[in-house]
Amino acid sequence: MSVAQAVPRDPGLQPERTRLAWRRTTLACTVATALGVRAVLHDGASAADAVMCALCLLLWLGVLAVAHRRMTALSTARPRPLGPRVAVAAALGTTALAVCAMGMLFT
């Protein structure tokens, strides 16, 4: 039996802080998407605005899926480390959503 198996893991508050960070990220993405959708619906939508709005909604769903997957993984006793694909997907999805929402607001 190795030392790592003999000593139980004490994660402290790290999993909770990580879950809260994912929740803050999804909340920020939700607000950006809602404001973009509101701007399109309130000001009348051109074809470009409707496409940008649809893209924002798809990106938002992607970020929610990545965040949910990661938060679910954190509920285990020994969660796996965040993989590079998931990290890149979360970073690109969040950045693309912010750019898309800003594009909708300033066009």
Contact map, one row per residue, 1 for C-alpha under 8 A:
11101100000000000000000000000000000000000000000000000000000000000000000000000000000000000000000000000000000
11111100000000000000000000000000000000000000000000000000000000000000000000000000000000000000000000000000000
11111110000000000000000000000000000000000000000000000000000000000000000000000000000000000000000000000000000
01111111000000000000000000000000000000000000000000000000000000000000000000000000000000000000000000000000000
11111111000000000000000000000000000000000000000000000000000000000000000000000000000000000000000000000000000
11111111000000000000000000000000000000000000000000000000000000000000000000000000000000000000000000000000000
00111111100000000000000000000000000000000000000000000000000000000000000000000000000000000000000000000000000
00011111110000000000000000000000000000000000000000000000000000000000000000000000000000000000000000000000000
00000011111000000000000000000000000000000000000000000000000000000000000000001100000000000000000000000000000
00000001111100000000000000000000000000000000000000000000000000000000000000000000000000000000000000000000000
00000000111111100000000000000000000000000000000000000000000000000000000000000000000000000000000000000000000
00000000011111100000000000000000000000000000000000000000000000000000000000000000000000000000000000000000000
00000000001111111000000000000000000000000000000000000000000000000000000000000000000000000000000000000000000
00000000001111111100000000000000000000000000000000000000000000000000000000000000000000000000000000000000000
00000000001111111110000000000000000000000000000000000000000000000000000001100000000000000000000000000000000
00000000000011111111000000000000000000000000000000000000000000000000000000000000000000000000000000000000000
00000000000011111111100000000000000000000000000000000000000000000000000000000000000000000000000000000000000
00000000000001111111110000000000000000000000000000000000000000000000000000000000000000000000000000000000000
00000000000000111111111000000000000000000000000000000000000000000000001001000000000000000000000000000000000
00000000000000011111111100000000000000000000000000000000000000000000000000000000000000000000000000000000000
00000000000000001111111110000000000000000000000000000000000000000000000000000000000000000000000000000000000
00000000000000000111111111000000000000000000000000000000000000000010001000000000000000000000000000000000000
00000000000000000011111111100000000000000000000000000000000000000010000000000000000000000000000000000000000
00000000000000000001111111110000000000000000000000000000000000000000000000000000000000000000000000000000000
00000000000000000000111111111000000000000000000000000000000000000000000000000000000000000000000000000000000
00000000000000000000011111111100000000000000000000000000000000110010000000000000000000000000000000000000000
00000000000000000000001111111110000000000000000000000000000000000000000000000000000000000000000000000000000
00000000000000000000000111111111000000000000000000000000000000000000000000000000000000000000000000000000000
00000000000000000000000011111111100000000000000000000000000100100000000000000000000000000000010011000000000
00000000000000000000000001111111110000000000000000000000000100000000000000000000000000000000000000000000000
00000000000000000000000000111111111000000000000000000000000000000000000000000000000000000000000000000000000
00000000000000000000000000011111111100000000000000000000000000000000000000000000000000000000000011001000000
00000000000000000000000000001111111110000000000000001001100100000000000000000000000000000000000010001000000
00000000000000000000000000000111111111000000000000000000000000000000000000000000000000000000000000000000000
00000000000000000000000000000011111111100000000000000000000000000000000000000000000000000000000000001000000
00000000000000000000000000000001111111110000000000001001000000000000000000000000000000000000000000001101100
00000000000000000000000000000000111111111000000000001000000000000000000000000000000000000000000000000000000
00000000000000000000000000000000011111111100000000000000000000000000000000000000000000000000000000000000000
00000000000000000000000000000000001111111110000000000000000000000000000000000000000000000000000000000001100
00000000000000000000000000000000000111111111100011001000000000000000000000000000000000000000000000000001000
00000000000000000000000000000000000011111111100000000000000000000000000000000000000000000000000000000000000
00000000000000000000000000000000000001111111000000000000000000000000000000000000000000000000000000000000000
00000000000000000000000000000000000000111111100000000000000000000000000000000000000000000000000000000000000
00000000000000000000000000000000000000011111110000000000000000000000000000000000000000000000000000000000000
00000000000000000000000000000000000000011011111111000000000000000000000000000000000000000000000000000000000
00000000000000000000000000000000000000000001111111000000000000000000000000000000000000000000000000000000000
00000000000000000000000000000000000000000000111111100000000000000000000000000000000000000000000000000000000
00000000000000000000000000000000000000000000111111110000000000000000000000000000000000000000000000000000000
00000000000000000000000000000000000000010000111111111000000000000000000000000000000000000000000000000001001
00000000000000000000000000000000000000010000111111111100000000000000000000000000000000000000000000000000000
00000000000000000000000000000000000000000000001111111110000000000000000000000000000000000000000000000000000
00000000000000000000000000000000000000000000000111111111000000000000000000000000000000000000000000011011000
00000000000000000000000000000000100110010000000011111111100000000000000000000000000000000000000000001001000
00000000000000000000000000000000000000000000000001111111110000000000000000000000000000000000000000000000000
00000000000000000000000000000000000000000000000000111111111000000000000000000000000000000000000000010000000
00000000000000000000000000000000100100000000000000011111111100000000000000000000000000000000000010011000000
00000000000000000000000000000000100000000000000000001111111110000000000000000000000000000000000000000000000
00000000000000000000000000000000000000000000000000000111111111000000000000000000000000000000000000000000000
00000000000000000000000000000000000000000000000000000011111111100000000000000000000000000000110110000000000
00000000000000000000000000001100100000000000000000000001111111110000000000000000000000000000100010000000000
00000000000000000000000000000000000000000000000000000000111111111000000000000000000000000000000000000000000
00000000000000000000000000000000000000000000000000000000011111111100000000000000000000000000100000000000000
00000000000000000000000001001000000000000000000000000000001111111110000000000000000000001100110000000000000
00000000000000000000000001000000000000000000000000000000000111111111000000000000000000000000000000000000000
00000000000000000000000000000000000000000000000000000000000011111111100000000000000000000000000000000000000
00000000000000000000000000000000000000000000000000000000000001111111110000000000000001001100000000000000000
00000000000000000000011001000000000000000000000000000000000000111111111000000000000000000100000000000000000
00000000000000000000000000000000000000000000000000000000000000011111111100000000000000000000000000000000000
00000000000000000000000000000000000000000000000000000000000000001111111110000000000000000000000000000000000
00000000000000000000000000000000000000000000000000000000000000000111111111000000010000000000000000000000000
00000000000000000010010000000000000000000000000000000000000000000011111111100000000000000000000000000000000
00000000000000000000000000000000000000000000000000000000000000000001111111110000000000000000000000000000000
00000000000000000000000000000000000000000000000000000000000000000000111111110011000000000000000000000000000
00000000000000100010000000000000000000000000000000000000000000000000011111111111000000000000000000000000000
00000000000000100000000000000000000000000000000000000000000000000000001111111010000000000000000000000000000
00000000000000000000000000000000000000000000000000000000000000000000000111111110000000000000000000000000000
00000000100000000000000000000000000000000000000000000000000000000000000001111110000000000000000000000000000
00000000100000000000000000000000000000000000000000000000000000000000000001011111000000000000000000000000000
00000000000000000000000000000000000000000000000000000000000000000000000011111111100000000000000000000000000
00000000000000000000000000000000000000000000000000000000000000000000000011000111110000000000000000000000000
00000000000000000000000000000000000000000000000000000000000000000000000000000011111000000000000000000000000
00000000000000000000000000000000000000000000000000000000000000000000010000000001111101100000000000000000000
00000000000000000000000000000000000000000000000000000000000000000000000000000000111111100000000000000000000
00000000000000000000000000000000000000000000000000000000000000000000000000000000011111110000000000000000000
00000000000000000000000000000000000000000000000000000000000000000000000000000000001111111000000000000000000
00000000000000000000000000000000000000000000000000000000000000000100000000000000011111111100000000000000000
00000000000000000000000000000000000000000000000000000000000000000000000000000000011111111110000000000000000
00000000000000000000000000000000000000000000000000000000000000000000000000000000000111111111000000000000000
00000000000000000000000000000000000000000000000000000000000000100100000000000000000011111111100000000000000
00000000000000000000000000000000000000000000000000000000000000100110000000000000000001111111110000000000000
00000000000000000000000000000000000000000000000000000000000000000000000000000000000000111111111000000000000
00000000000000000000000000000000000000000000000000000000000000000000000000000000000000011111111100000000000
00000000000000000000000000000000000000000000000000000000001101100000000000000000000000001111111110000000000
00000000000000000000000000001000000000000000000000000000001000100000000000000000000000000111111111000000000
00000000000000000000000000000000000000000000000000000000000000000000000000000000000000000011111111100000000
00000000000000000000000000000000000000000000000000000000001000000000000000000000000000000001111111110000000
00000000000000000000000000001001100000000000000000000001001100000000000000000000000000000000111111111000000
00000000000000000000000000001001000000000000000000000000000000000000000000000000000000000000011111111100000
00000000000000000000000000000000000000000000000000000000000000000000000000000000000000000000001111111110000
00000000000000000000000000000000000000000000000000010011000000000000000000000000000000000000000111111111000
00000000000000000000000000000001101100000000000000011001000000000000000000000000000000000000000011111111100
00000000000000000000000000000000000100000000000000000000000000000000000000000000000000000000000001111111110
00000000000000000000000000000000000000000000000000010000000000000000000000000000000000000000000000111111111
00000000000000000000000000000000000100110000000010011000000000000000000000000000000000000000000000011111111
00000000000000000000000000000000000100100000000000000000000000000000000000000000000000000000000000001111111
00000000000000000000000000000000000000000000000000000000000000000000000000000000000000000000000000000111111
00000000000000000000000000000000000000000000000010000000000000000000000000000000000000000000000000000011111
